[in-house]
Amino acid sequence: MALKKHFADLPVDVYKPLLVRDLVFGTRLPCDVFVRENGIMKRLFNRGMIYCPYAEKILTQKSVREIYYQERKKTVVEQYVAGERQEEKINIDPAVFRAYASERERYFQVERTLLIEGSDVGFCLYLLADLQYRLLLEASEKEPARIDTAVLSVPGEILIRQDDVRLYNEYLQSIRTMRHLPQEESTKVEALLVKESSKLVIKEILDDPRSGEMVKQVGNEIEQIVDLIFRKNTVLFDMLELQKYDYFTYTHSVDVAVMSVALGRAMNMDRDKLEKLGMGAMLHDIGKSVIDHDIVCKQGGLNNTEYLQIKKHVLEGVRLLRDQKDFPEESMPAVLQHHERLTGRGYPLGLSGEVVSLFGRITSIVDCYDALTTERPYKHAFTPYYSLSIMVKEKKDYDCDILTEFVEMLGNVH
């Protein structure tokens, strides 16, 4: 059995140039767009992103006049330049979206890399693509099925039914017992198993936010994350997904925790401080568990009333965690301040400048970055490169030194 490979560097000669002036405002980009920086190709815009004046301003600031696309996309690029372009609006059937949103809580998003080719599973796998849930692999505890290349090659989010979490946990335990994986793969598997375990814990907390036992378990998960980051500098690369096809609060929570701890490590925090930062970052969105599900999962932008409701998740999170004896008080700023901005334009308290704590400064950066780089049904994800460019342009909102450290850290990952 071998892990499915997800990461491959494309050689420079597969790229073709395109002048920036050939991009048209309000149109969807027909393919991924790259820039050359220090001789390395970096993905700047994702396919399907709307090209807007703000994106042009980023290119202008970087003095970019020529961009690149993969040669195999030559035909669609030529069609785009010739005027055959998609309209700006993303058309989603409201009935389809409602069905998708109502079913979300019945599924759990699993880490595709841990679905090892040749292994047997005793639970069904489902695919989430184009807002549709469909059976990908039929299996049961009595009649297991084997994972093959066909299953792993289908793009989209792979899910299991919430009722099958116990069986999925048993499958993860079986992976832990493998002894024949190469060292490099073994380390990566260990990191992903910790991440997957953390996702399961956070999902359970979001379902039952007053569970003190699960909050205690978060501490155990954070200890393992800190262990891994101390042991291997590149573990962040192992734990972060290059592409997330949909937004799940529990996955977002774990990603924010992993990146926050890694950033704190890069800033030379001691272990105790890292664990407290990780606790707050892992539970920063727990307040969303008591916000109307329809608002949290709403298609498109929120109206003023809905926006006021979603903003309440911060103080609701603080309220829920105040009563948890296993949640350190020192971790609370990560929960309370992850939407604050140094300019005072954030919420819920409109804090500014030095009043925003170190944990608040770190989680505000990481939370924003992860949100920008995650796909939504109504919005294409931004690339890491473009997301960081946006944040650097808005740098007055963030601690410049921490943002610089974050950019440098991710430069070694993406």
Buried (B, 14 or more C-beta within 10 A) or exposed (E): EEBBEEEEEEEEEEBBEBEBEEBEEEBBBBBBBBBBEEEEBBBBBBBBBBBEEEBBEBBEEEEBEEBBBBEEBEEBBEEBBEEEBEEEEBEBEEEBBBEBBEBBEEBBBBBBBBBBBEBEBBBBBBBBBEBEBEEBBEBEEEEBBEBEEEBBEBEBBBBBBEEBBEBBEEBBEEBEEEEEBEEEBBBBBBBBBBBBBBBBBBBBBBEEBEBEEBBBBBBEBBBBBBBBBEEBEEBBBBBBBEEBBBBBBBBBBBBBBBBBBBBBBBBEBEEEBBBBBBBBBBBBBBBBBBBEEEBBBBBEEBEEEBEEBBBBBBBBBBBBBEEBEBBBEBBBBBBBBBBBBBEBEBBBBEBBEEEBBBBBBBBBBBBBBBBBBBBBBEBBBBBBBBBBBBBBEBEEBBBEEBBEBBBEBBEEBB
